[in-house]
Amino acid sequence: MIKAIFFDIDGTLINYSRHMPLSTVKALKALKAQNTKLFIASGRPPSMLNEIINEVPVEFDGFILLNGQYCYIDHHVIRDLSFDDQQIRSVLDFLKEKRIGTLIVDTTGTYANITNDDTMQEEFLMTLKELGVTQYNESHLGTYPVRQLMAHIKSDDQETLEQFFELMPDAKGLRWNHFSMDVVHTISGKDKGIDAICEELGIGLEETMAFGDGDNDIDMIKHAGIGVAMGNAIETLKKNADYITDDVNEDGLYNALLHFNVLSQNSE
């Protein structure tokens, strides 16, 4: 019996036009009605949750955010990791010198280090503004712990990647596209967030299910009792999933829940 389900946001709960399919809304309401625990598992920080929270007709039981760096249940924080200040200072100097656009997530919000760089294209900047991202103030260093970086370094730029991780030996990169990666602790990941929540609630891994579409979902999909890749997922994730469902826009989430009998056709 599935007692807890973990959902990625972008490309899973909502499509790339940032809208939630009606079938997904129906599924979440039905799951909540049968007392299944529902959790967000995202690379996003808390400050970027409003657009999804506002679209969902149910209340989530908890959140795995920043790829497992920051997790809470009913506003009770059960996991909170941040980086060494000196490592952050060194890597931000390096990124500034290289003119590499980066988002910095600390305990006060999400910030951009370079808002006029070529890597921060106008359309992306508008999206950041909508999500409340502002210019980073270096005076924050040493005052507000940094939980995650989102660095716009291409996956084939091996030289820059090697230099970057030499400055941050405690970190690893989780990609969400060819151009960008989430930078988190080596001991982090959405799978670690699942473990923290399961331990807190006394739920077994075999009683969990997870949905995702990106690189940063692979560990979660492999770890959960049932790991589902959306039809629009990257090929690497599909190869690690227990099941590949339909595209996010083709009722993929709802159809997978029917396939595994977590919901029935008559669920409302």
Buried (B, 14 or more C-beta within 10 A) or exposed (E): EBBBBBBBBBBBBBBEEEEBBEBBBBBBBBBBEEEBBBBBBBBBBBBBBEBBEEBBEEEBBBBBBBBBBBBBBEEEEBBEBBBBBEBBBBBBEBBBEBEBBBBBBBBEBBBBBBBEBEBBEEEBBEEBEEBEBEEBEEEBBEEBBBBBBBBBBBBEBEEBBEBBBEBBEBBBBBBBEEBBBBBBBEEBBBBBBBBBBBEBBEBEEEBBBBBBBBBBBBBBBBBBBBBBBBBBBBEBBBEBBBBBBBBBBBBBBBBBBBEBEBBEEEBE
